[in-house]
């Protein structure tokens, strides 16, 4: 359950940071990890990211903090009912997590500038960002040059034939 799926008559004023997690069905914050990644700048960087999102449970997004690799995977300590099985000894990062505004309030994706949940979505972005992503422009240019050289050759041969007559 999230804030958006609570019954319309639910009194939201009773939600506090201390009790909010008890209303969250599925403990969404415990079902993935994130890792900051360098800002992609080159075609090679984007090719690497395409390789990453080609794997199951991997997504990439960009938000106000930069680029991030998102790995979906439920925490092994998450208990039925959403409680933490090692709450008293949980890692520091879990202790620092704030639920002031979290996945319960709105989907994380709402805060993303760019979001690539699939290979196809990132590939589409790559093709927009790099006009020559597929190398088609280079191939077209090479064909044009080849045709121009052939035409030039034909013109020269034609002139040579006329000169010999």
C-alpha angles and dihedrals in degrees: 000000000000133000089265092055098046114114112274091242093052112126102234092187089078091065114104131166087254096056103024094093091058089063094049111099111211099012091252094193089062096054101076145023129217133210126192112237132194117271107264111240107162139048086251091057091052092046088056090051090050088055090051096051089047087077125084118265094013123123133164130212141172122216137155089295095054134252121346138186111218118202115192114215132128116245111255090226096057108116128209105277092036101274123138114251092208099034095143093050100029118144121274093251089058091049090052094050111115123206094194087113114004144139089295089064097044138342113276089235089069088074097047121108090195128013128188112183093161142034089246094054092051093044090054089053091048092053090051094046096044109041089195096047096131095038089242094129091054090049092049090048091050091050091049091049091048092050091047091052091048091049090049090050092049091049091050092048090049091051091046091052091049090049092053094054 
